[in-house]
């Protein structure tokens, strides 16, 4: 029987995008058919050993060019940046499975579901990019999401606080505005893809919220205080405003958490 940790390694430690997507799809299918083992064997490799394709070229976020949506190149550039986030999100979901052993089976099933949906998002965006005669890797990108993963390698609560509940939750704030802009220029094909992504990402952040609260409760920690403490201590960026309170509440944030986030320096 296939083991989820072996499949995670197959995705994380290959350069091939095709193999990463194929393995993720296979793992989701095996899990749905109850033909996947969740027994940990051996120790995970260092996160520094994770393999990514040679392209796109990675640069500092401030060095990325900004293009308006008034041109096809501008629209392709924005969609490429979202595709890059979704591609790294596949690895983030697999890494939380691979790195944090001896968790409940439901934990691994949840994050495998996330990995499979991120892979679908990436595939949909890649297909849309081809409509602009662009492939993933044609524009530069940055690795901000993965730097957060590297920072939280040894602390599952930190990983849950900073990746789904901070970095990915930001997508709930900005994606509705991006969808609105694509609607204004009548790019219905991109709108369909972005709306699917937004729908799924609400649940992905909610999964992070549920497990964060569950693990806090098991440790006797106040989840709201613990979340804010992790953000203050480890998150190096700014909590950008405005926060989409409606979508974040659907994703498991409380009013108290959102108020405290909005008041952070």
CORTAQUI-V96653 format. One record per residue. RES is the residue in one small letter. SS is DSSP state (helix for helix, strand for strand, loop for the rest). D_FIRST is the distance of its C-alpha to the first C-alpha in whole Angstrom. Layout:
# CORTAQUI-V96653
RES,SS,D_FIRST  RES,SS,D_FIRST
This chain:
# CORTAQUI-V96653
x,loop,0  x,strand,4  x,strand,6  x,helix,10  x,helix,12  x,helix,11  x,helix,11  x,helix,14  x,helix,16  x,helix,15  x,helix,18  x,helix,20  x,loop,21  x,loop,21  x,loop,25  x,loop,24  x,helix,24  x,helix,23  x,helix,19  x,helix,20  x,helix,20  x,helix,18  x,helix,15  x,helix,16  x,helix,16  x,helix,13  x,helix,11  x,helix,14  x,helix,13  x,helix,9  x,helix,11  x,helix,14  x,loop,12  x,loop,10  x,loop,6  x,strand,6  x,strand,6  x,loop,10  x,loop,11  x,loop,13  x,loop,14  x,loop,17  x,loop,19  x,loop,20  x,loop,22  x,loop,25  x,helix,26  x,helix,28  x,helix,26  x,loop,25  x,loop,25  x,loop,27  x,loop,29  x,loop,33  x,loop,34  x,loop,35  x,loop,38  x,strand,38  x,loop,41  x,loop,42  x,helix,42  x,helix,46  x,helix,46  x,loop,44  x,loop,47  x,loop,48  x,loop,48  x,loop,50  x,loop,48  x,loop,51  x,loop,50  x,helix,47  x,helix,46  x,helix,46  x,helix,44  x,helix,42  x,helix,42  x,helix,41  x,helix,38  x,helix,37  x,helix,37  x,helix,35  x,helix,32  x,helix,32  x,helix,32  x,helix,29  x,helix,27  x,helix,28  x,helix,26  x,helix,23  x,helix,23  x,helix,24  x,helix,22  x,helix,19  x,helix,21  x,helix,21  x,helix,18  x,helix,17  x,helix,21  x,loop,21  x,loop,19  x,loop,19  x,loop,19  x,loop,19  x,helix,16  x,helix,18  x,helix,19  x,helix,16  x,helix,16  x,helix,20  x,helix,20  x,helix,17  x,helix,19  x,helix,22  x,helix,20  x,helix,20  x,helix,23  x,helix,25  x,helix,23  x,helix,25  x,helix,28  x,helix,28  x,helix,28  x,helix,30  x,helix,33  x,helix,32  x,helix,33  x,helix,36  x,helix,37  x,helix,37  x,loop,40  x,loop,42  x,loop,41  x,loop,39  x,loop,36  x,loop,34  x,loop,35  x,loop,39  x,loop,40  x,loop,40  x,strand,38  x,loop,37  x,loop,34  x,helix,36  x,helix,32  x,helix,31  x,helix,33  x,helix,33  x,helix,29  x,helix,31  x,helix,33  x,loop,31  x,loop,28  x,loop,29  x,loop,30  x,helix,27  x,helix,30  x,helix,32  x,helix,29  x,helix,29  x,helix,33  x,helix,34  x,helix,31  x,helix,30  x,helix,33  x,helix,36  x,helix,35  x,helix,33  x,helix,35  x,helix,38  x,helix,37  x,helix,38  x,helix,41  x,helix,42  x,helix,40  x,helix,42  x,helix,45  x,helix,43  x,helix,42  x,helix,46  x,helix,47  x,helix,45  x,helix,47  x,helix,50  x,loop,50  x,loop,48  x,loop,45  x,helix,43  x,helix,40  x,helix,39  x,helix,40  x,helix,37  x,helix,35  x,helix,36  x,helix,36  x,helix,33  x,helix,32  x,helix,34  x,helix,33  x,helix,29  x,helix,30  x,helix,32  x,helix,29  x,helix,27  x,helix,30  x,helix,30  x,helix,27  x,helix,28  x,helix,31  x,helix,29  x,helix,27  x,helix,30  x,helix,32  x,helix,30  x,helix,29  x,helix,33  x,helix,34  x,helix,31  x,loop,34  x,loop,37  x,loop,38  x,loop,39  x,helix,37  x,helix,40  x,helix,42  x,helix,39  x,helix,38  x,helix,41  x,helix,41  x,helix,38  x,helix,40  x,helix,43  x,helix,42  x,helix,39  x,loop,40  x,loop,42  x,loop,43  x,loop,45  x,loop,44  x,loop,45  x,loop,47  x,loop,47  x,loop,44  x,loop,43  x,helix,43  x,helix,42  x,helix,39  x,helix,38  x,helix,39  x,helix,37  x,loop,34  x,loop,35  x,loop,38  x,loop,41  x,helix,44  x,helix,45  x,helix,42  x,helix,44  x,helix,47  x,helix,46  x,helix,45  x,helix,48  x,loop,50  x,loop,48  x,loop,50
